[in-house]
Amino acid sequence: MAVLTDHNGTVWSIKRRWWSFPDFLNLLGWVGDLIGVLFMILWPFWLLSKFCGVRWVITINRDGERVGKERVRGWKNSKLRMEAIAQEVAAGDYSEPDSEPQSGPESELPPGTIVY
């Protein structure tokens, strides 16, 4: 996980999401327990799938609000992309996915990167 502050004093964080399932296990009663047990049974298969090529989700937050999310195939490629995003933010060149693209050369994304 990378945490940095840009030229305007805005705090950015860039991290991999380890758990792709929704965070709704705080349900009351036995329903939450049942869902928790189901996830614990599925977890080893999920972990194995990550090492077999399922994409990692990288989230980009600015001042605690999510401003971007990317999917990158492979641990090494996701680490490289996180470093590239951190460099773009530090240089002031990061453009949010919903904003207008900035003029200049496009950054090279690692193979398997999906920006949405």
ROLOGU-619541 format. One record per residue: residue in three letters; x, y, z of N, C-alpha, C, CB in turn. Coordinates in steps of 0.02 Angstrom, whole numbers, padded with zeros to 5 digits, always signed. Glycine has a CB too. Example, Ala and Ser with C-alpha at 12.3 -4.5 7.8 and 13.67 -1.06 7.14 Angstrom:
ROLOGU-619541
Ala+00660-00284+00390+00615-00225+00390+00660-00165+00390+00565-00224+00452 Ser+00642-00112+00354+00684-00053+00357+00645+00002+00394+00704-00030+00286 
***
This chain:
ROLOGU-619541
Met+00042-00059+00000+00000+00000+00000+00044+00062+00000-00048+00000+00061 Ala+00026+00110-00040+00063+00172-00044+00018+00229-00021+00089+00185-00116 Val+00044+00272+00022+00008+00332+00044+00054+00390+00031-00012+00327+00120 Leu+00029+00441-00005+00069+00499-00020+00027+00561-00023+00106+00490-00085 Thr+00060+00618-00021+00026+00683-00023+00049+00720-00086+00041+00725+00041 Asp+00000+00746-00125+00018+00781-00186+00037+00854-00171-00040+00778-00237 His+00048+00893-00224+00071+00962-00218+00019+01006-00183+00087+00991-00287 Asn-00045+00987-00186-00098+01026-00156-00112+01006-00083-00161+01020-00196 Gly-00075+00957-00058-00086+00934+00010-00140+00881+00016-00104+00991+00054 Thr-00163+00854-00040-00214+00802-00040-00181+00734-00028-00253+00801-00106 Val-00210+00695+00017-00182+00630+00034-00212+00577-00013-00196+00611+00108 Trp-00168+00537-00044-00188+00484-00089-00166+00418-00059-00157+00494-00160 Ser-00206+00364-00070-00185+00297-00051-00199+00250-00109-00221+00273+00014 Ile-00153+00204-00120-00159+00156-00175-00146+00087-00145-00107+00172-00234 Lys-00193+00041-00154-00186-00025-00122-00220-00079-00163-00213-00024-00051 Arg-00199-00141-00150-00232-00200-00179-00288-00220-00132-00182-00258-00190 Arg-00343-00241-00161-00397-00269-00120-00388-00344-00118-00468-00251-00149 Trp-00380-00372-00058-00369-00443-00050-00434-00482-00054-00336-00457+00017 Trp-00489-00454-00033-00552-00490-00029-00600-00457-00077-00580-00492+00043 Ser-00622-00492-00130-00664-00462-00181-00738-00462-00164-00654-00498-00246 Phe-00757-00499-00112-00827-00504-00094-00849-00442-00056-00840-00567-00053 Pro-00913-00426-00058-00939-00367-00023-00928-00373+00053-01013-00357-00038 Asp-00924-00315+00085-00915-00313+00158-00983-00310+00192-00872-00252+00178 Phe-01022-00363+00187-01088-00363+00218-01094-00417+00271-01142-00372+00165 Leu-01038-00438+00300-01040-00491+00350-01064-00466+00418-00973-00523+00357 Asn-01080-00402+00424-01103-00376+00487-01179-00383+00495-01083-00304+00493 Leu-01209-00429+00459-01280-00443+00466-01293-00472+00535-01305-00491+00410 Leu-01352-00462+00559-01370-00488+00625-01391-00561+00621-01426-00446+00655 Gly-01376-00598+00673-01401-00666+00681-01363-00718+00641-01472-00667+00660 Trp-01397-00774+00632-01366-00832+00601-01352-00823+00527-01410-00892+00611 Val-01385-00777+00494-01373-00766+00422-01301-00742+00411-01424-00714+00394 Gly-01278-00697+00453-01209-00673+00448-01159-00728+00462-01197-00615+00496 Asp-01176-00771+00512-01132-00827+00528-01128-00876+00470-01156-00863+00591 Leu-01185-00890+00439-01188-00937+00383-01147-00910+00324-01260-00949+00361 Ile-01154-00846+00310-01116-00816+00255-01041-00817+00271-01139-00744+00242 Gly-01024-00803+00335-00954-00805+00356-00923-00874+00347-00947-00784+00428 Val-00960-00927+00366-00935-00996+00357-00927-01012+00283-00984-01046+00390 Leu-00975-00991+00243-00971-01003+00171-00908-00970+00141-01034-00977+00136 Phe-00895-00908+00161-00835-00874+00136-00772-00908+00159-00835-00801+00160 Met-00771-00934+00221-00712-00969+00246-00699-01033+00206-00719-00985+00321 Ile-00752-01065+00184-00745-01125+00143-00718-01107+00074-00812-01163+00137 Leu-00742-01051+00047-00722-01030-00020-00653-00997-00022-00773-00983-00048 Trp-00629-00971+00035-00568-00933+00036-00507-00969+00006-00552-00913+00105 Pro-00493-01032+00022-00435-01065-00008-00438-01068-00084-00427-01135+00020 Phe-00498-01078-00111-00506-01081-00184-00496-01011-00214-00576-01107-00202 Trp-00519-00960-00179-00509-00892-00202-00434-00875-00203-00546-00842-00157 Leu-00398-00893-00150-00326-00880-00146-00289-00916-00202-00298-00900-00078 Leu-00306-00979-00213-00275-01017-00267-00288-00984-00335-00300-01090-00267 Ser-00349-00960-00345-00365-00928-00409-00325-00865-00421-00440-00912-00413 Lys-00309-00827-00368-00269-00767-00374-00199-00784-00401-00263-00731-00307 Phe-00171-00840-00379-00105-00859-00403-00108-00895-00470-00072-00903-00352 Cys-00169-00909-00494-00176-00940-00560-00197-00890-00613-00227-00997-00556 Gly-00198-00826-00597-00209-00776-00649-00270-00732-00642-00213-00808-00711 Val-00311-00740-00590-00368-00695-00581-00342-00625-00566-00416-00721-00524 Arg-00375-00575-00593-00351-00506-00587-00355-00480-00515-00389-00461-00633 Trp-00305-00440-00496-00305-00404-00432-00340-00338-00443-00233-00394-00404 Val-00377-00315-00394-00410-00250-00398-00368-00199-00360-00483-00253-00368 Ile-00349-00146-00395-00311-00091-00364-00360-00033-00355-00249-00070-00408 Thr-00364-00007-00294-00407+00051-00281-00365+00112-00269-00454+00037-00221 Ile-00387+00169-00295-00353+00233-00287-00400+00279-00249-00333+00264-00357 Asn-00378+00302-00190-00419+00345-00147-00385+00412-00139-00430+00312-00078 Arg-00426+00465-00138-00402+00533-00125-00442+00560-00068-00407+00579-00189 Asp-00408+00578-00013-00441+00603+00047-00496+00556+00071-00470+00673+00035 Gly-00484+00491+00067-00531+00441+00091-00587+00423+00043-00562+00465+00153 Glu-00592+00456-00014-00644+00441-00064-00613+00405-00123-00679+00507-00087 Arg-00646+00352-00146-00620+00315-00204-00628+00356-00267-00657+00247-00211 Val-00572+00364-00302-00572+00402-00365-00555+00358-00425-00524+00460-00361 Gly-00534+00297-00412-00517+00253-00468-00510+00181-00445-00453+00276-00501 Lys-00518+00136-00492-00512+00065-00479-00487+00033-00544-00580+00034-00456 Glu-00436-00009-00538-00409-00043-00596-00401-00117-00580-00341-00013-00618 Arg-00406-00158-00631-00393-00230-00624-00330-00247-00663-00454-00272-00649 Val-00285-00283-00629-00221-00300-00660-00207-00374-00648-00163-00256-00631 Arg-00189-00409-00701-00175-00481-00696-00103-00491-00672-00187-00517-00764 Gly-00095-00529-00617-00030-00546-00592-00006-00502-00536+00020-00544-00648 Trp+00027-00533-00486+00053-00497-00428+00105-00445-00448+00083-00547-00377 Lys+00153-00465-00490+00207-00420-00510+00180-00361-00550+00259-00458-00551 Asn+00135-00375-00598+00106-00320-00638+00065-00273-00595+00062-00349-00694 Ser+00030-00299-00545-00010-00255-00501+00037-00212-00459-00056-00297-00456 Lys+00093-00239-00437+00141-00199-00399+00171-00144-00443+00197-00243-00370 Leu+00188-00162-00506+00215-00112-00552+00164-00057-00566+00236-00146-00618 Arg+00101-00075-00574+00049-00025-00588+00039+00020-00527-00017-00060-00608 Met+00040-00009-00467+00033+00032-00407+00090+00083-00402+00032-00013-00344 Glu+00150+00061-00419+00208+00107-00418+00200+00161-00471+00273+00068-00429 Ala+00175+00142-00530+00165+00191-00584+00112+00243-00564+00144+00156-00649 Ile+00058+00221-00532+00006+00267-00510+00034+00314-00457-00055+00230-00482 Ala+00073+00287-00410+00104+00329-00358+00149+00382-00389+00143+00286-00308 Gln+00188+00363-00441+00232+00411-00475+00191+00465-00510+00278+00376-00525 Glu+00135+00445-00542+00093+00493-00577+00063+00542-00527+00037+00457-00615 Val+00039+00517-00470+00010+00561-00419+00063+00609-00392-00021+00520-00362 Ala+00123+00582-00377+00176+00624-00350+00196+00679-00399+00237+00582-00332 Ala+00194+00664-00464+00212+00713-00515+00154+00758-00533+00238+00677-00577 Gly+00094+00743-00508+00035+00783-00524+00006+00767-00592+00053+00856-00522 Asp+00023+00708-00620+00000+00689-00686-00058+00639-00686+00056+00660-00725 Tyr-00081+00618-00627-00134+00568-00625-00200+00600-00643-00138+00535-00556 Ser-00235+00572-00691-00301+00596-00709-00351+00542-00689-00307+00613-00785 Glu-00404+00564-00657-00456+00517-00635-00491+00488-00696-00507+00553-00588 Pro-00515+00426-00691-00547+00395-00749-00606+00435-00778-00571+00327-00730 Asp-00642+00473-00736-00700+00511-00761-00682+00580-00786-00751+00517-00707 Ser-00619+00601-00777-00599+00668-00798-00572+00669-00869-00547+00696-00750 Glu-00563+00729-00894-00535+00737-00961-00463+00714-00962-00541+00811-00984 Pro-00441+00679-01015-00371+00659-01018-00326+00720-01025-00360+00610-01076 Gln-00268+00716-00992-00221+00771-00997-00181+00765-01061-00174+00772-00935 Ser-00157+00821-01086-00117+00819-01146-00049+00790-01130-00110+00889-01177 Gly-00018+00759-01178+00047+00729-01168+00044+00655-01182+00072+00741-01096 Pro+00101+00621-01178+00103+00550-01194+00065+00509-01142+00175+00525-01198 Glu+00031+00458-01166-00005+00413-01122+00044+00369-01085-00056+00370-01162 Ser+00029+00353-01022+00074+00308-00985+00064+00237-01008+00062+00314-00908 Glu+00117+00199-01005+00114+00129-01026+00086+00088-00968+00185+00104-01047 Leu+00032+00053-00981+00003+00009-00931+00031-00061-00939-00074+00008-00936 Pro+00040-00097-00883+00063-00166-00889+00011-00207-00927+00076-00197-00820 Pro+00034-00260-00962-00013-00303-00998-00065-00331-00949+00024-00360-01034 Gly-00127-00335-00971-00180-00363-00930-00215-00311-00887-00152-00417-00886 Thr-00199-00247-00894-00230-00195-00854-00296-00174-00885-00183-00134-00846 Ile-00348-00171-00844-00413-00147-00866-00430-00087-00823-00468-00202-00861 Val-00441-00029-00852-00458+00031-00815-00533+00042-00823-00417+00094-00839 Tyr-00567+00049-00766-00639+00063-00768-00659+00106-00711-00680-00001-00767 
***
